[in-house]
Amino acid sequence: MNAHFQAIHPVLMSRDVVVSVQFYRDLGFSLLFLDASEAPQYASVARDNVELHIQWAGAEQWAYPTDRPAYRFIVSNVDELYKEFVERGKIDASARHDGPWAAPSNTPWGTREFHLRDPGQNSLQFYRPLSTAKSVG
């Protein structure tokens, strides 16, 4: 059998697709597809080789936070990406955050990573294995 996986396109739930698309555009993603110009219910965005899909979901469809999956992104430089997101105004580095990985940190499981939530409350985790991580200090 010669069937090979070529890509994965996670679908992130959103209460407001327009707000979510803008959030990802602010993170440096480009809009690939929007199903309607007014009240869109489905969109896709991309940055480098990563494509994400965003789909409208009503409050009754997923109960935050118990049903929200985490999306993990392997990145080349965790600290530089964090700095970029701070500069883009998507992370307030001076604010007190909940959770140990609100800012880049080394984890007990051998990665350097930071986490944030998008407007749909999807958990985004940006990481690199410590053996190849580029860390500060």
N, C-alpha and C positions, 0 to 999 in steps of 0.2 A: 504494500500500500504506500502511495506517495503523497499522502495528504500532509501538509505542513502548516503549522500555525504561522500567520504572517503579522498579526497585530492584535491588540486588545483595545477596545474602546469602552471604558467604563462609563456607565450612565449615572450621573449624579442627580439626585432629586432636588427640586427647587420649588419654593412657594411663589417665586417671581423670577421667571426666566430672564427678563430684561436686566434686573438687578444682578443676577448671577453672571450673566455675560459681561456686564460692565466690570464686575469684580475681577474676572479672569483677564479681561483686556488690560486692566490696571496692573495685573501681574505679568504682563508681557505676552499674553496669548493673543492670537489673531482669530477673528471670527471666520469660520468656514461656511456655516450654514445656519439659517434662521427660517423656521417654517412659515412664519407670517410676520409682516412688519408691525402689525398691531396685535397685542395680546398673544405673543408667540408661546407655544407650548413645548417646543423642541428646538435645540440649537446644538452646534458643535463648535469647539474652539481648539486651537493647536498652538503648541510652542515646541520648536525643534522637532523631535520625532514622537512627541506625545500628543495624542488626540483625546479630548474628553467630550462626552455628550452630556447635555443638560436637559432634563425633562421635568415639566411641571408636575407637581404632586400636591394634592390637597392634604390638609392637616390630618384627616382621618386615614390616610394611606400609610404613614409611617409615624410612629410615636418617638419623638426625640427625647432622650438620647439613646434609648435602648436598642433601636433598630437601625441606627446609622452605622454603616461600615466605615472603615478607614481606608483611604487611598494612599499608597506609598509610592513615592517617586524617587528613583535612584538619580542623584544629581552629581555632577563632577566636582562641585565645590559648595559645600553646605553653608559655610560662613559668608561667602560672597553672595550667594542667593539670598540669604537672610538680610544682608546689608542692602541688596537691591530692593527687596520688598519693603524695608524700612524707608528707604529713599522714595519709593513710590507711594508712601503713605498708607500702606496696607497693614503694617505692623507698627505699633507704638512701643518702641524699645524702652521708653522710660516708664511705662505703666506697669503696675503689678499684675502679673498674669497667674492664672491657675494652671497647675501642672508643671512638672519638672522640665518639660521640653518646649516651653514657650520660646526659648532662645536656644541657639545651638549648644548642645552638650553631648558628652560622651555617655553612652548607655551601658548598662551592665551586660547587654547582649552583643556588644562589639561593634556598635555603629556610632556615628556622630549624626545628630538629627535635630530638627525642630518641627513643631506642629502648629497648625492654625486651622480655623474653621472658616468655611465660605459662608455666604449669606443663607444658604439652605441648611446650615449646620452640619455639612459633611466634613469629616475630619481629613485634613491634608497633612501628610507626613513626608518631609523631604529629608533624605538620608544618604549616607555613604558608609560602606564598611570601613572600620578604623584602619585596616591594613592599607587602604588607599585614600583615606580621608585627608583633606587639606584643612587643617585646623589652625586656629590662632593661638599662640602661647604655648 
